[in-house]
């Protein structure tokens, strides 16, 4: 094991400073009560410890994101991705789409991309969580300084996020003044990450921009503009999982977007080009990428980072069923681990449902584990790593720790965890002896 793996399996220290976390969650008077609400209604949102990855893993994640983004800009790639997307995804208004999320499992061979997400939630929550950590000993403190590396500094990360939205605005609107932002999701107060909507609202308001949280059914399309009551909406921060705005409840937003009357981010085109799971089939098809002129270096990165993925069809059904233990099956239009199945858990009934739907089969990559203390008992939790990105640049890394078949926020001791990138240590045994990593705080 490398140093990071050893720490994940041996260090059970609690690094979360809860008082600091609560103070940062309620840094503005309009946010008073947010921390208490989270603790009462979302007790497993935040883990009390960090997840460690090696510098080599970090470098491989950066390389994978960069290679994918380069491929995604190729004309031939875009043509293939867009030919299967609906008309609403064809509009090249300019914005890249905020908060793309690249999710990885990490094993002995490095990070493996599990999926790419549009409007990945948790970026602001995780930036606050990362700032609320404290080192459990002097030697551990030295590793915390490595966490930022080339990422945006944590102290100014909220401003980085704000400037990302401004870039989206200016890409489509030039030097016009951004006045109003709507943060939109279906029944927003019922969403698990609803506290983050309040944080984003405060981010905009504190910088002089009118911002509010709304259900899309509260919006109206009239006189060539998108309206919320008597307020014209300049920009929509889109947290919907109806990625192509096909639901009738999203009709006003759909009209405003296709008319270019509001700046929508992230948008249908971003989903089609990156987050549609069929793109994983393309990105793991080395011969196809070679014919498109993708460099040998990028193809090597993708071969190492993207698990082999294929469409589930009637033609390959028999072979996939026979090898099902080696695959994870996911719906093409799914999100949030809904209707996904490990092959070794499949029944014939579920398999028939998969064949009747639109699914991909992805080579199974088991997640790594993190040892934590749960009610005084040492417990192994699974984890994945999420890279929050904008225009191909990683802004923040975060982990989600959990038990179960898929990622969730129902696990005692689990939830979002900061990621600490640690250097390679040659004498791991001696380092751990000095640090006494089995001593919980």
N, C-alpha and C positions, 0 to 999 in steps of 0.2 A: 504494500500500500504506500501511496505517497503521503506527504504530510497532511494535506487536506482531508483525504479519506480517513486517516488515523484520527484526526480531530473530530470528524463527523461521528465516528464510532466510539470515541472515548471521552470527549469533552462534554460534560453535562451541566456546565455552568449556566446560570440564568444571566443574560446580559441586558435584558430589557429594564429600563428605568421607567416604571409605570407613571410616576409623578411627572417626569419630563414629557412622556408621551401625551398625558392628559393636558398638560399646559400648552403643548404645541397644537393639539387638536382644537383647543379653545382659545387660540391666540387673539381672536377678534371677539368683541362683545356679542356680535350676531351669532357666534358659534357656541355660546355658553349652553351647556347641557348635552353637547354632542358626544363627549367622552362617556358620560354616564349612560346615554342611550346605547352606545356601542357595547359597553360592558354588559348591559342588561339584555339586549336583544340579539347581539351578535358575539357571544362569549368566545367563539373560536375564530374570530377574524385575525387576531394577532398571536403569533407564537412568542414565547418568552426568551427565545435564543436565536442564534444566527446559524446559517449554513455556510460551510467552507467549500471553496473550490480552488483548484491549483491555478497558477498563472498560465500553465499550458492549456487548461480547459478554457480559461478566459480568452486567450489568444485564438483558440479554435472557434469559439462562439463568434468573436469579432470577424474572423475570416469567413465563416459560413454566412453571416448576415451580409457582408460586403459582396460575396460571390453571388448570392441569390439576387441582390438588388441590381448588380450589373447584368445578370442574365435577364431580369425582368424588364430592363430597358431595351432589350433587343427587339427589333421590329418583328422578327419571325416568332419570337416567344409571345409578344403581345397579340399578334394576329391569331395565334392558336388559342390563347386564353380568352380573347374577346369573342371569337366565333361561337363559343358555347355559352356566352353570357347574354342576358336580355338587352334590349335596346337602351335601357336606362344607364347601362354601364359603358356606353360608347362615347359619352360626352367628355372631351378632354379640356375641362375648365382650367386646369393648371395646378391646383393644390395637390400635394402629395398624400395627405391623409395623416391626421395626428395619431399618435399612440398605437402604432403597429406593435404587435406582441409576437415574439419568436419564442416558442416553448421547447425546451430541451430536457431530455433525460441524460444523465451522465453515468457512464460505466467505465470499465478499465481501458477501453479503447478511445475514450473521449466523449464529447457531447454529441447526442443524436437528436436531430430535429423531429419533434413529434407533430407539431402543427404551427401554422401562422394564423394570427388572429387580427381581425379588424376591430377597432375600438376596444383594445385590451384594457380592462379595468384595473384599478389599483395603483396607478403610477403616483398620484399625490399621496395616497395613504402610505405607500411604501417609502416615499421620500421622507415623510414625517417619522415613520417607524425607524428608519435607518439613523436618523438624528437622535433618537431616544435610546441609544445603546450606550453601555459603559463596559469597559474592559474588566474582566474578572481577576486579572493579575497584571503585573508589569509586562511580562513577556507577551501576554495576549494583546496588550495595548499596542505593541509594535506591529501586530498583524493588521489592526484596524486601519492604520494609515495607508495600507496597500489597497483598500477597498475602492477608492475613487479611480486610481490609475488614470486612464485617458477619459474617463467618464466625466460628465458635468459635476462640479463640486456640489456636495449636498447642500451647503449653506445657501447657494444661489440657484438651486434646481427649480424652485417654483418660478423664478424669473425666466429661466430657460424654457420652461413649459409655456409661460405666457408669450414669450417671443416666438415660439413655434406657432401659436395661433395667429399672431400678427403676420408672420411670414405667409401662412395660408391665406389670410385676408388680402395682403398686398399682391400675392401672386395672381389673384383673380380681380382685385379692385384697384390696384395701383396705389396712389397716394390719397384715395378717399378716406375719410375718417370712420373708423369702426366705433359705432355708438351702442349697439345692442347685441347681446349674445343670449340665445336660448339654449339651455342644456336639456336635451329631450330624450325621454324614454317612456315606454308604456307604463302607466301607473307608477310613476317614478318613486313615490314614497314606499312602495312595496318591494322595491328592488333591494337585493342583499347589499349592494354597494351604494345604496342611497346616501350614506354619510359623505361619500366622496363628492357627490353632486353639490352638497353644501360647501365643501372645500373649494371646488372649482368656481362656484358662484362668488365666494368671497375673494378668490384670486382676481377675478375680473373687476368686481366692485371696488376693491381696494386700489385699483389702478385707474379708476375713473370711468369704467365702462358699465353701463346698465346691464345687469345679468339676472336671469331668473330660471327656475326649473319648471318644466312644463310637460304635460302629456301631449302627444302629437294631435289628439283630438281637440285640444284647446286652440290650435292654430287655424287660421283661415287664409285662403287664397283669394284675393280680390284686388281689382285695380292694378294688376301686374306686380303685386307685392305680397309678401308673407306677413301676416298680422297675428299679434297676440293681444286681443282686445283692441285698443286704439293705438298700440305700439307696433311700428314696423320692425321686423326682425332682420337685422343685417347678416348675422352669422348663426348657424346652428351647430353646436357641439353634439354630434349624433351618437347616442349610446344605444340605439335600437339594434336588435338582432334580426330584424327584417331587413337584410342587407340590401335588397333591391327595391324596398319601399312598395311591395306589391299588395300589402294589406290595405283594405278600404279605409281603415282608420288613419292611414298615413297619406291619404290622397292630397291634402293641402300641401304637405311637405314635398310630395312627389312632383306636383305641378310647379312649385317654386324652384325646386332644384333643376328640373329639366329646362325651365325657362331661363336659368341663370340669374334668378331674381334674389336668391340668397346664397351665401357661401356655406356649403355643407361639408363638414369634415368630422370623421372620415366619410367617404362617399362610395357609391356603388362601384365605380371604376377601380378604386383601390382594393376593394374586396375581390373583384374579378381577377385582377392581375396578381394578387399575392395570396389572399386568404382562402380562395376556393380550393378545396382539398384535392381536386383533380390536378392542380399545379404540382402537387407532390409526385404524381406519376411522371410528369414532364421532367422535374428537377432530378429524379433518380434514374432517368433514361440517358445514360452516357452516350450511346451511339447517336441518338437524336441530337444531343447537345453538340457533339462533334461536328455533325453536318451543318449546324448553325454557326460554326466558327467560334464556339466558346473555347477559351484558351485551355491548354492542358493543365495549367495551374488551378484554374477555377474548377475544372471538371474533377480534378483530384480532391479538392476541398469538398465539393458536393458529394462525391462518391463516399467520402469518409463521414460526412455529416448527415446526409439524407437517407434514411432507411429505404430499402427497395419497396416500392409501392405500385400497386396495379389496380385497375378497375375490376370489380366483381361482375362477372357476366355469366350467362348460362353456359357459354363455351368453356370457361375455366372453372366452373363450379365444382366439378368432381375432384379436380386436382387440389383446389383450395380446401375443400372439406377434408380431404385426406391429410393435408398438411396444416390443418387449422390451428394446431397448438403453437405454430411458429408465427402466427399473425394476430394483429389487432384489427378489428373491423369497425369502420367509422362511416356514418352517413355523409354524403358529399355536402349537404346543406346543413349539417349539424353544428352545434356550438355548445360550449360548456359541458362537455362529456355526456351529452344526452344521446341515448340510444347507441352507445358504443359498447363493444363486446370484445373481451379476450377470447381468442379461439378455443382455449382449453375449457372455457365455461359454457360453450355453445350447446344448445339442445337442437334437435331437428326442427322443432317448431320455430325457434328463433332464426335458424338458418333459412327456413322457407321465407320468413319475413325479410331477411337480408336480400335474398334473391329477388324478391318482389319490389324492393326499393332500389335506391341509387347509393351504392356503397363502394368504398375503397378497402383494399386489404393492404395493411402496412406491416412490414417485418417487425416482429415483437422486439421491443427494447425495454427490458425491465428497468424501473427507476432505481436509483441509489437510495440509501437509507441514512437517517440521522437519529442518533440516540438522544432521547430527551427524558426528563423526569416527569411522570404523570402520576399524581397522588402518591409520591414517594417511591414509585416503581420505575425502574429503567425500562424504557419502551422504544422500540425501533419504529420510526415513522418514515414513510416514503417521501421523496421530494422531487419536484421538478424545478427548473430554472427558467424564469421568464426574462427575456431581454426586451425592454421597452425602447422602441426606436422611432426616429423621425428621419425621413429621407435617407435611410440607410445607415444613420449614425446611432449607435447605442447611447442612450441617455442614462439608463439605470438598469441594474440587475436586481431581481428579487426572486425569492424561492417561495413555494407553497408546499407545506408539509402536511401529511394526511395519512390516514389508513383507509383501506378499501380498494376497489378495483380501479377507480378513477379519482382524479383530483376533486376535493370537496372542502367545505368549511364546517364540517360536523364532527371533527376529531378533537378530543381533549388533548391539549398540549400542542395542537397543530395550528395552521393558519399561515398568514403571510410571515416570512422571515427575511431579514436582511441577508445579503450575500457578502461574505468577506473573501476577497481574493488573497491568497497567501503565497509566499515564495516557496521555492523548493528547499527543503531542509534535508541535508545528507544524513545527519545523525538524529533520526526521528526519536528513537528510544531515549536518548539522553535529553533531548528537548522536552519531551513529555514528562520525564522524571523531574526536571527543573520546574516545570509549570504546574505539576500536580493536577492534571486535567480531570481526575476522577473526583475532585473536591467540589461539590456543588455549593453555590452561594446560598 
